[in-house]
Amino acid sequence: MMSSDSVPMHGEDSRIRKIVIVGGGTAGWMTAATLSKLMGRSVSIRLIESDEIGIVGVGEATIPQIRLFNATLGIDEDEFMRVTQGTFKLGVEFVDWSHPGSRYMHAFGTVGGRDLGLVQFYQYWLKLHQLGKVADLGSYTFNQVAARLGRFMRGTGQPNSPLTNIFHAFHFDAGLYARYLRGFSEKLGVVRSEGKIVDSVLRAEDGFIEAVVLDSGERIEGELFIDCSGFRGLLIEQALKTGFEDWSHWLPCNRALAVPCEIVPEPTPFTRATARPAGWQWRIALQHRIGNGHVYSSDFIDDAQASAILLANLDGKPLADPRVLTRPLEIGVKCIAAHCGTGTMLLDTDYLDVFAEMTARFPNLYGDNSALAALNFRLRPTALRKLTTGPLAERILHGSDLPVPISGLLTWAGGMLSWREHRKAARIENPLERDAQIKRDLGFDEGAFTRAAEVLRLV
């Protein structure tokens, strides 16, 4: 949180009147919902988010404290479960962590059975365990037994009963939860502003944030700014330069893939975390799908290997391609997408539309046009127009796929080069010069040939 207020003089009214929340998703809308519920209309609350940026939108696994949060807002649990496609959660199962084949259930609530008189349950269990007369501790833990059987019920509240307090949490669709909280917050007076922040205005005298500026030119001032922009850190990092503390020597996993799959069979009332060779995999069962992800260290496996491991260990048919969570882009790393995400061979998957959408979200994402003058069977005039006109054209860098043969034959056959332009380029002996000429004839401006010098400049 960053406040633009300086220390008030004695007797001045120092109460905050204007709050600006930067970023939506669950973080932004949970913040907005809490403040609007507890502070009412005594303050003005404004949340800024962009539909172009979107949210990660994976399945969310929670702990029992989420019930306290929802109760504070006065949210009906049945309605919440319905609108978020949620399921109940009794704990987390850890698979293969100590050794292959091992399973440990971290169940919420009381571990073991009920105490008897002045002697706690675990004292009885330890004694009998030494004598080899009892099962493992989890066999006496209510939530673990219920989770293994796929059973669930809410606590009954009956005194002197093991059913009195059944601790539970939820799995839910994070995107649906954010949408639900948005409606809740707007009813309480929160104002949502659509747009991307392009600048933060700092006060000269103390460096506090005074306002943010949207891509529309609108300037939004506030007295308290709350950064919910995730890894991008629009305020806390990009504006205030607070720095990033590297813990990779303790936490080596630095990449993540996410993919949903069909739900088979019935949803399970627990989250599963399975150890993998270079990380771990999550499984979160919702009403309409299973959310899966693979967290791993790129020092040991690459994205393709991580994707193969993830896809080989799904319960059902994948509903999308695995998506790399965009941490490098979100913290400001400049990235160049090979071939602008386009396919070249006939059976290649084409990601040009995904690339175009991501450039709108990330000003540090670029693409190279290297494959477009090679034997490219997938390039179409509509795709070429998208790459050479409008905002996307300003993100293109010239590149070459040499030693892949350079030819304009297929672009001529596709109607993107004239016969004269094709023959003119074919007479150029130097393949790099031939490549550049074809790109110019295809419509790439001179900026594409010089932009890399600025993009790759060492700061």
Secondary structure, 3 states (H helix, E strand, C coil): CEECCCCCCCCCCCCCCEEEEECCHHHHHHHHHHHHHHHHHHCEEEEEECCCCCCCCCEEECCCHHHHHHHHHCCCHHHHHHHCCCEEECEEEEECCCCCCCEEEEECCCCCCCCECCECHHHHHHHHHHCCCCCCHHHHCHHHHHHHHCCCCCCCCCCCCCCCCCCCEEEEEHHHHHHHHHHHHHHCCCEEEECCEEEEEECCCCCCEEEEEECCCCEEECCEEEECCHHHCCCCCCCCCCCCCCCCCCCCCCEEEEEEECCCCCCCCCEEEEEECCEEEEEEECCCCEEEEEEECCCCCCHHHHHHHHHCCCCCCECCCCEECCHHHHCCCCEEEHHHHCCCCCCCCCCHHHHHHHHHHCCCEEEECHHHHCCCCCCCHHHHHHHHCCHHHHHEECCCCCCCCCCCHHHHHCCCCCHHHHHHHHCCCCHHHHHHHHHHHHCCCCHHHHHHHHHCCCC
